[in-house]
Each structure stands twice: as structure tokens, then as C-alpha cells.
Amino acid sequence: MNNFPDIIKEKRLAMKLSLRNASRLIGISHTYLNNLEKGGDHRTGIKNKPTPETLQLIATAYDLDYNCLLQSCGYIEETSLELPVHLQELLATCRKLPKSDVNYMTQFAQFLLEKHSPNKN
């Protein structure tokens, strides 16, 4: 399951959402979501490549890994996704937090970096 249309269609079906309900959850039109799930517009033959912003909406609504969606659409290469397990766990946790809490986590991480800096007296 590594191609984008399959990923989003299987996730929508697993969540037991209709196209219309899923599109409302994501914040895009049901026609566009249908085209994304089919890989493009069958009438014109034009393949869809959703923007990173649209991928973020989908990742948030479907609780999917944003980087995996970016990879499946060709925005980033697979090798750039290789993170240690502890960092993957941290990212997965932070993804579930409100943005304000993520900002606190970032500030705390910066504090820890300064605390452990070799130039610190």
C-alpha cells in the first residue's frame, strides 16, 4: 500500500466514511477527493498531484503520516524518511498535540540543547 490513491481510499473505507463525509472532514470537495482516490480525472486523463497543503489536511483528518503522503506523491524521497524509532515516536506524539503544545515542546527541546551544549560554562 504505497501509492497515494490506494492509501487514502483504504483509509477512508477503514474509517467507514462516504466520499462526502470524508471530504467534509478533510475540507476539500467530494469531487476532488474522488479524483484523488482514482489517481486523476478520468474524463480528462489528467493525473492529480495534491499540494503539500492538501496532503497536510488529509494527514490530519485521516491520522496518517504526513511524510509518507509526501513521499507517495513524489515530493520527498524515501531515504529522507529514515528516522530513528525514538524520533518517529516523538513525532507521532507531537502530531496529536495542539499547535500551542507543540510550540512548548519545541521550546523545551531548544532548552535541552542549550543545557547540553559543549560550549556551555
C-alpha positions in Angstrom: 0.0 0.0 0.0 2.4 2.7 -1.2 0.6 4.5 -3.9 -1.4 7.6 -2.8 -4.8 6.8 -4.3 -4.8 3.4 -2.6 -3.6 4.8 0.8 -6.4 7.4 1.0 -9.2 5.2 -0.3 -8.3 2.3 2.0 -8.1 4.7 5.0 -11.5 6.3 4.1 -13.1 2.9 3.8 -11.5 1.7 7.1 -13.0 4.8 8.8 -16.4 3.9 7.2 -16.7 7.3 5.7 -18.6 8.2 2.5 -16.8 10.4 0.0 -19.0 13.3 1.0 -18.4 12.8 4.8 -14.7 12.3 4.2 -14.4 15.4 2.0 -16.1 17.5 4.7 -13.8 16.1 7.4 -10.7 16.9 5.2 -12.0 20.3 3.9 -12.0 19.6 0.2 -14.8 18.9 -2.3 -16.1 15.3 -2.7 -15.3 15.5 -6.5 -11.7 16.4 -5.8 -11.4 13.6 -3.2 -12.9 11.1 -5.7 -10.4 12.2 -8.3 -7.6 11.8 -5.8 -8.7 8.3 -4.9 -8.9 7.4 -8.6 -5.5 8.9 -9.3 -6.8 11.6 -11.6 -9.7 12.8 -13.6 -10.9 10.0 -15.8 -12.7 12.4 -18.2 -9.5 14.4 -19.0 -6.9 11.8 -18.2 -5.0 14.3 -16.1 -3.3 12.9 -13.0 -3.8 14.7 -9.8 -0.8 15.7 -7.6 -2.3 17.3 -4.5 -0.4 20.2 -3.0 1.5 19.7 0.3 -1.2 21.8 2.0 -3.9 19.4 0.8 -1.7 16.4 1.9 -1.5 18.0 5.4 -5.3 18.3 5.5 -5.7 14.7 4.6 -3.0 13.5 7.0 -4.7 15.4 9.9 -8.2 14.2 9.0 -7.2 10.6 8.5 -4.4 10.5 11.2 -1.9 9.5 8.6 1.9 10.2 8.5 2.3 13.5 6.5 5.8 12.5 5.4 4.5 9.2 4.0 1.9 11.1 2.0 4.6 13.5 0.7 6.7 10.5 -0.3 3.7 8.7 -2.0 3.2 11.9 -4.2 6.8 12.3 -5.1 7.6 15.4 -3.0 10.3 13.7 -1.0 12.4 10.6 -1.5 12.1 7.5 0.7 15.7 7.8 2.0 14.9 11.2 3.7 12.3 9.5 5.9 14.7 7.2 7.7 14.4 8.4 11.3 15.3 6.5 14.5 12.4 4.8 16.2 12.5 7.2 19.2 12.2 10.2 16.9 9.3 8.6 15.0 7.5 8.0 18.3 8.2 11.6 19.4 6.8 12.9 16.0 3.7 10.7 16.3 3.0 12.0 19.8 3.5 15.6 18.8 1.2 15.2 15.8 -1.7 14.6 18.2 -1.0 17.7 20.3 -2.5 21.2 19.7 -0.1 23.6 17.9 0.4 25.6 21.1 1.7 22.5 22.9 4.0 21.6 20.0 5.5 25.1 20.4 6.1 24.4 24.1 7.8 21.1 23.1 10.0 22.9 20.6 11.0 25.4 23.3 11.8 22.6 25.7 13.9 20.8 23.1 15.8 24.0 22.5 16.3 24.4 26.2 17.7 20.9 26.5 20.1 21.6 23.5 21.4 24.7 25.3 21.8 22.8 28.6 23.8 20.0 26.9 25.8 22.3 24.6 29.6 21.7 24.9 30.1 25.4 24.8 28.0 25.9 28.0 30.1 27.0 31.0 
